[in-house]
Amino acid sequence: MPTLVSVFGVEPRRIGGTETFARELSLQLGARGWKSVLCFLSEPTDEVRRFLDLPNISLGVYASANDGSMKTGRNLAGITRGHRPEILHLHFTGFLSCYSWIARLQSVKQVFFTDHHSRSAGYVPGRAPLWKRAAARFINGPLTKVISVSRYGYDCMTAFDLLPRSRFEMIYNGVDLTRVKADPQLALDFRRRYSIPAERAIVTQVSWIIPEKGITDFLETARLVTQQNRNVQFVLVGDGAYREQYIKDAAAMGIEDRVTWTGMVKDPFGEGVFAAANVVCQFSRWEEVFGWMIAEGMAHGKPVVATRVGGIPELITDGVTGHLVERGDTQAMSERLLALLADPALRTRMGEAGRETVSAKFDLRKNVAQLIRSYGIS
């Protein structure tokens, strides 16, 4: 059985975008008679393991995918020796690394790399110096193709001029639409689980609790909105190193009873995160390369208010599927939210338009099929 090894530089702690991609990829590979080996930074949780339980899947643990150390290189060499894959695909790893050379020395026929990297706020793409271009072309010489998950990411990567443009391809991330369920009970269960009163609308952001995700803006927006509309609960789904500090900040702002911190949710779809939300937000300050949670919210028929950064404008059509605001503009954020919360018909129209957008552009099944064609698998 021919084999594809996918290396993910993340820990599989929940059923998120990476895990659903890995499952859909494996399903489509299995339908074509291929084995799928999924290697993560740690053992999957029991829930993720059950989610990835397919006949053609083998799971593995990979040493740090970003440090470029000899240990990591030896680990990768051991994986490729053990599975003898025809194709190796690297995700969430460093772009400039010896991994592609290690794979080719192990007789791997094709090596792919997907760029999932968000850039710092205000990042401007530009051509790399001559010496860096020459070094990169040698280091990444064995790479078959670089996959960009948005037009923004494609433009950033190709601007460097580190590899010929013919080796780049844009394939959007996607949402598993088969997992989107119109089940009102999910929303009720979510409210009960976190003691959110029935009369309060829910504004949700799903993200790591870090400064780059605009958590301070989310909290300030919550303060401004609840000054005018007390029947709103702001919900932050996720975890991160700054969570405790932000909880203290919310208390200092006098909004602790209007902000719910769920922590890590193992399965946002199955646990009703998006089903319960009236509006979804993503107030990122850095240049998001895509915006997986935005697409997931849109797939559930929810309007989205998000910052005009990175690849986010490729998901949201301003005024049609949601609203785009400038990073840090909490006044505009609060105004857009108040208008949406006051107009259920507008939320419905925007939500329906968002669902249609996801079906047309961000359907995981279609986009994985495009990747399979890029592999050259018939």
C-alpha positions in Angstrom: 0.0 0.0 0.0 1.5 3.4 -1.0 2.0 5.7 2.0 1.8 9.4 2.7 3.3 10.7 6.0 2.0 14.0 7.3 4.0 15.8 10.0 2.1 18.3 12.1 4.1 20.5 14.5 1.2 20.8 16.9 -0.3 18.8 19.8 -3.6 17.1 19.0 -5.5 18.3 22.1 -8.9 19.0 20.5 -10.9 18.4 17.4 -10.0 21.5 15.5 -9.1 22.5 12.0 -5.8 20.5 11.9 -7.5 17.3 13.1 -10.4 17.6 10.8 -8.1 18.2 7.9 -6.0 15.1 8.8 -9.1 13.0 9.0 -10.5 14.2 5.6 -7.1 13.7 4.0 -6.9 10.2 5.3 -10.4 9.4 4.2 -9.7 10.5 0.6 -6.3 8.7 0.6 -8.0 5.5 1.8 -10.5 5.7 -1.0 -7.6 5.7 -3.4 -5.8 2.8 -1.7 -3.2 4.8 0.3 -2.1 4.6 3.9 -2.0 7.8 5.9 0.6 8.2 8.7 -0.2 11.2 11.0 2.7 12.4 13.2 2.1 15.0 15.9 4.2 16.6 18.7 2.4 14.4 21.3 0.0 11.5 21.6 -3.6 12.5 20.7 -6.1 12.8 23.5 -8.6 10.0 23.7 -11.3 12.0 22.0 -9.0 13.0 19.1 -7.8 9.4 18.8 -11.3 8.2 18.4 -12.0 10.9 15.8 -9.0 9.7 13.8 -9.8 6.0 14.1 -9.8 5.0 10.4 -8.5 1.7 9.0 -5.8 3.3 6.9 -4.4 5.7 9.6 -1.3 5.1 11.7 -0.4 7.6 14.4 3.0 8.6 15.5 4.8 11.1 17.7 7.3 13.5 16.3 10.0 15.4 18.2 9.9 19.2 18.0 9.1 20.1 14.4 10.5 23.7 14.7 13.9 23.5 16.3 15.9 22.0 13.4 18.0 20.0 15.8 19.9 16.8 15.0 17.5 15.0 17.3 14.5 16.2 15.3 16.3 15.2 12.0 17.0 11.7 13.3 13.4 11.4 14.4 12.2 12.3 11.0 14.7 9.9 9.4 13.4 7.1 11.6 9.8 7.9 10.6 10.6 7.8 6.9 12.7 4.6 7.3 9.9 2.9 9.2 7.0 3.8 6.8 8.9 4.2 3.4 6.4 6.9 2.2 6.1 8.0 -1.4 5.1 11.5 -0.1 6.0 13.5 3.0 4.0 16.6 3.8 5.2 19.1 6.5 2.7 21.3 8.4 3.5 23.8 11.1 7.3 23.2 10.7 10.1 25.6 9.9 10.3 26.5 6.2 14.1 26.6 6.1 15.1 23.2 7.4 17.0 20.0 6.4 13.8 18.0 6.5 13.3 17.8 2.7 16.9 16.6 2.2 16.5 14.0 4.9 13.3 12.7 3.2 14.9 12.6 -0.2 17.9 10.7 1.2 15.4 8.2 2.5 14.0 7.8 -1.1 10.9 9.8 -0.5 9.7 10.8 -3.9 7.9 14.0 -3.1 8.1 16.5 -0.2 5.4 19.1 0.4 5.3 22.0 2.8 2.2 24.0 3.9 2.7 27.5 5.2 0.3 28.1 8.1 2.4 31.0 9.5 0.7 34.3 10.5 2.8 37.4 10.3 3.4 40.2 12.8 1.2 43.2 12.8 2.0 45.5 9.9 4.2 43.0 8.1 5.1 44.0 4.5 6.1 41.2 2.1 9.4 41.8 0.3 12.1 40.1 -1.7 14.9 38.4 0.4 18.5 39.4 0.0 20.5 37.6 -2.7 22.5 35.5 -0.2 19.3 34.4 1.5 17.6 33.5 -1.8 20.6 31.4 -2.8 20.8 29.6 0.5 17.1 28.9 0.6 17.1 27.5 -2.9 19.8 25.1 -1.8 18.2 24.2 1.5 14.8 23.7 0.0 16.0 22.3 -3.3 14.2 19.0 -2.8 10.8 20.5 -2.0 8.3 19.5 -4.5 5.7 22.2 -3.7 4.8 24.8 -1.2 1.1 25.1 -0.3 -0.3 28.4 0.8 -3.6 28.4 2.6 -4.7 31.9 1.4 -3.9 34.4 -1.3 -2.3 36.6 1.4 0.0 33.7 2.4 0.8 33.0 -1.3 1.7 36.6 -1.9 3.9 36.6 1.2 5.8 33.5 0.3 6.3 34.3 -3.4 7.5 37.8 -2.6 10.5 36.4 -0.9 11.6 34.8 -4.2 13.1 31.9 -2.4 11.8 29.3 -4.8 10.5 29.4 -8.4 6.8 30.4 -8.5 6.0 27.2 -10.2 6.6 25.4 -6.9 3.8 27.4 -5.1 0.1 26.6 -5.0 -2.8 28.3 -3.1 -5.3 25.9 -1.5 -7.6 27.3 1.1 -8.1 25.7 4.5 -11.6 24.3 4.8 -14.4 23.3 7.1 -15.9 19.8 7.4 -19.4 20.7 6.5 -20.7 17.2 7.4 -20.0 18.1 11.0 -22.1 21.2 11.0 -25.4 20.4 12.6 -28.5 22.5 13.0 -29.3 21.3 16.4 -30.9 23.8 18.9 -30.2 21.4 21.7 -26.5 22.0 21.3 -27.0 25.7 21.9 -29.2 25.0 25.0 -26.6 22.6 26.4 -23.8 25.1 25.9 -25.7 27.8 27.8 -26.5 25.5 30.7 -22.9 24.2 30.9 -21.6 27.8 31.3 -24.6 29.2 33.2 -25.4 31.8 30.5 -29.0 33.2 31.0 -31.4 32.5 28.2 -32.2 36.2 27.6 -28.5 37.1 26.9 -27.2 37.1 23.4 -23.8 35.5 23.0 -20.8 37.0 21.3 -18.0 34.5 20.9 -14.3 34.5 20.0 -12.5 31.2 19.6 -8.7 31.6 19.8 -5.6 31.2 21.8 -5.6 33.6 24.8 -2.6 35.6 23.7 -2.1 39.3 22.8 -1.8 38.7 19.1 -5.5 37.6 19.1 -6.7 41.0 20.3 -8.0 39.8 23.6 -7.6 43.3 25.2 -9.7 44.7 22.3 -12.3 42.0 22.9 -12.6 42.9 26.5 -12.8 46.7 25.8 -15.4 46.0 23.2 -17.4 44.0 25.8 -17.2 46.9 28.2 -18.5 49.4 25.5 -21.3 47.1 24.3 -22.5 46.2 27.8 -22.8 49.8 28.7 -25.6 50.1 26.2 -26.9 46.5 26.1 -26.8 44.5 29.3 -28.3 41.4 27.7 -25.1 40.3 26.1 -22.6 37.6 27.2 -19.1 37.7 25.7 -17.5 34.2 25.5 -13.8 33.5 25.0 -13.2 29.8 24.0 -9.6 28.7 24.3 -6.6 28.8 26.5 -3.2 30.4 26.6 -0.4 31.8 28.8 -2.1 35.1 29.3 -5.5 33.8 30.4 -5.2 34.6 34.1 -4.0 38.1 33.5 -6.9 38.8 31.1 -9.3 37.4 33.7 -7.9 40.0 36.2 -8.2 42.7 33.5 -11.9 41.9 33.0 -12.5 42.1 36.7 -10.7 45.5 36.9 -12.9 46.7 34.0 -16.0 45.7 36.0 -17.2 43.2 33.3 -16.3 39.9 35.0 -19.9 38.8 35.1 -20.3 39.5 31.4 -17.3 37.5 30.2 -17.2 33.7 30.1 -13.9 31.9 29.9 -14.5 28.3 28.8 -10.9 27.1 28.6 -10.0 24.5 26.0 -13.1 22.9 24.4 -12.3 19.5 23.0 -14.8 19.6 20.2 -16.2 23.1 19.5 -18.7 21.8 16.9 -20.0 18.9 19.0 -20.2 21.0 22.2 -22.2 23.8 20.7 -19.8 26.7 20.7 -20.9 28.0 17.3 -24.5 26.8 17.7 -25.0 29.0 20.8 -23.3 32.1 19.3 -25.3 34.9 17.9 -22.2 36.7 16.5 -18.7 35.4 16.1 -15.6 37.7 16.5 -12.0 37.5 15.6 -10.2 40.7 16.7 -6.7 39.6 15.8 -3.9 42.2 15.8 -1.3 40.2 13.8 -1.7 39.3 10.1 -3.7 36.1 10.2 -2.8 33.8 7.3 -6.3 32.4 7.2 -8.8 32.4 10.0 -10.1 28.9 10.5 -12.5 29.8 13.3 -14.0 32.5 11.1 -14.8 30.0 8.4 -16.3 27.6 11.1 -18.5 30.4 12.4 -19.7 31.2 8.9 -20.4 27.5 8.2 -22.8 27.6 11.2 -24.6 30.6 9.7 -23.2 33.2 12.1 -22.3 36.7 11.1 -18.7 37.6 11.9 -17.0 40.8 13.0 -13.3 40.7 12.5 -10.2 42.8 11.9 -9.0 43.7 8.4 -5.7 41.9 8.7 -3.8 39.3 6.7 -6.0 36.8 4.9 -9.2 37.6 6.9 -10.7 39.8 4.1 -10.6 36.7 1.8 -13.2 35.1 4.1 -15.5 38.0 5.0 -17.2 40.3 2.5 -17.7 43.5 4.4 -21.4 44.3 4.8 -22.5 40.9 3.3 -21.2 38.1 5.5 -20.1 40.3 8.4 -18.1 43.4 9.1 -14.4 44.2 8.8 -12.9 46.7 11.2 -9.4 48.1 11.7 -7.2 46.4 14.3 -7.6 48.1 17.7 -10.6 50.1 16.7 -12.8 49.1 19.6 -15.3 51.8 18.9 -16.1 50.4 15.5 -16.1 46.9 16.9 -18.7 47.8 19.5 -20.8 49.7 17.0 -20.9 46.8 14.5 -21.8 44.4 17.3 -24.6 46.6 18.7 -26.1 46.9 15.2 -26.1 43.2 14.7 -27.4 42.4 18.1 -30.3 44.8 17.5 -31.3 43.3 14.2 -32.0 39.5 14.1 -33.0 39.7 10.4 -29.6 41.2 9.5 -27.9 38.4 11.4 -29.9 35.8 9.5 -29.1 37.4 6.1 -25.4 37.7 6.8 -25.3 34.2 8.3 -26.9 32.7 5.3 -24.5 34.5 3.0 -21.6 33.3 5.1 -22.7 29.7 4.9 -22.9 30.0 1.1 -19.4 31.5 1.0 -18.0 28.6 2.9 -19.7 26.0 0.7 -18.3 27.7 -2.4 -14.7 28.4 -1.2 -13.9 26.7 2.1 -15.5 23.2 1.8 -12.8 20.9 3.3 -13.8 18.0 1.1 -13.3 20.0 -2.1 -10.1 21.6 -1.0 -8.5 18.3 0.1 -9.4 16.9 -3.2 -7.5 19.7 -4.8 -4.5 18.8 -2.6 -4.8 15.1 -3.6 -4.6 16.2 -7.3 -1.5 18.3 -6.4 0.1 15.2 -5.0 -0.5 13.6 -8.4 -2.7 10.8 -6.9 -5.4 9.8 -9.3 
